[in-house]
Amino acid sequence: MAELSMQDHKHPFKDYAARHFRWECSADGRVATITLNRPEKKNPLTFDSYAELRDLFRGLAYASDVRTVVIQGAGGNFCSGGDVFEIIEPLTKMSMPELLAFTRMTGDLVKAMRRAPQPIVAAIDGICAGAGAMVALAADFRLGTAEAKTAYLFTRVGLAGADMGACGLLPRVVGQGKATDLLMTGRAMGADEALACGFFSAVHAPAELLGKAQALAKTLADGPWFAHTMTKTMLNQEWAMGIEEMIESEAQAQAICMVTGDFGRAFQAFAAKEKPKFEGC
């Protein structure tokens, strides 16, 4: 009988056939790019695109090739949120159980993005609003343009700012005061403000944005990507820990990374004054 390994449970995603957005991969399959592709409406989400994105990010835990993901919008805008006529209007006619099923599904997308082992880079140009702003927030890195406008619009339509995890996630990125301001007023945050408060890591010209995002993603994919997945996992888990649990969890996580070949190869490369080659194991 052939010896099995956990790698046998993984499969390539390079040729994944997306139905409700564009999916493209680099030649080696390591960097995937998702493009929300309804530019005529500023790339709104639908019931179908929510569900497919959720299932895709869940599935990426079993990807044998994809190491990082870039997400962008087509036509100079990131995402305008839920489609007014395909989501918002139907919601006004649903029962409470149906509404709860919908709000749980949208939250499941954010959970899937946070749980995906791959670092996610959001490339944000133009409008980034409502649920689109939550998709951006769920990413690990956010790069913007001077034209980017980010708005958590939920209160503008009579809803709470507490949507898809916003009240928990946004304060951790921009601080409690800024999050309260953005979630209660629903106002748009410009690129300079987003950069100053840490929502954006950098701001680039629109023509350069995707290239910069993919370059960052490639750097991460070519780096110690097992260690990157461990860092992302610990960033998620340590939100609910005290200092004792944090330090012990990080001691265990670092010890795990130390037994990978990447750690030994990095030392040998440093000693030989060479660039290390990371293989993720």
Secondary structure, 3 states (H helix, E strand, C coil): CCCCCHHHHCECCCCCCCCCCEEEECCCCCEEEEEECCHHHCCCECHHHHHHHHHHHHHHHHECCCCEEEEEECCCCCECCECHHHHHHHHCCCCHHHHHHHHHHHHHHHHHHHHCCCCEEEEECCEEECHHHHHHHHCCEEEECCCCEEECHHHHHCCCCCCCCHHHHHHHHHCHHHHHHHHHHCCEECHHHHHHCCCCCEECCHHHHHHHHHHHHHHHHHCCHHHHHHHHHHHHHHHHCCHHHHHHHHHHHHHHHHCCHHHHHHHHHHHCCCCCCCCCC
